[in-house]
Amino acid sequence: MFFKKIFSQYNKEQKVIEGIKRHIRLLCTACDTFKTALENHDLKLMREVFDIEREGDVIRREIISDIYQGAFLPYIRPDLCIFVELVDRVFDLIEDTAFRYLDVEIPEEIKGECLRVAFLNTRICEMLLITFEAMLKGDDLREKTLAVRIYEKKIDDIKFVLIKNVHKIPISNFWQGKSLSELISGLTDISDIIEDASDHLQIISVSMR
């Protein structure tokens, strides 16, 4: 309720909140673009992830600048900045993973699992947006953060299967193996950071009561 109350009074705070919403929505777009490019083996579309990441970086800088120019009370600013930086870390990881994809061919043996992770990454990102919007309304976030954790657990389970299966795949050279390993790590670590961001929303929500 605290957030809802102050938004009607201060334009600076409203600008920051709208910026954070745009940031998370763009992250959902990045995840969905990656998923679609992976599904269709569309290298041109995969390169669009780089442009989306750059756009996200511009939004992040605007948000941080607005916060430090006086939006919100000082005690909440650091927590908001941490949340924004966590979202930015996901952008960076998606970009790195897209870059790895351009450098390596995913073996057929693990393509299905990789696609499932990419799909779940899109869903967990959408749930982060839902959680943020619920926080603005003053809603209890426990069910939302639990949903995020369930998605993260599903991805973790797939990660163990991927690691097990990738060990059985012949690798022609060291660099191919390294790129494939980094791609799998990046793809499966996205949910970990989103879970951290979701947990941080819970911290912000509790501190406002």
Secondary structure as GFF3:
##gff-version 3
##sequence-region A 1 209
A	DSSP	alpha_helix	2	7	.	.	.	ID=ss1
A	DSSP	alpha_helix	11	40	.	.	.	ID=ss2
A	DSSP	alpha_helix	43	68	.	.	.	ID=ss3
A	DSSP	alpha_helix	77	103	.	.	.	ID=ss4
A	DSSP	alpha_helix	108	137	.	.	.	ID=ss5
A	DSSP	alpha_helix	142	166	.	.	.	ID=ss6
A	DSSP	alpha_helix	174	207	.	.	.	ID=ss7
###
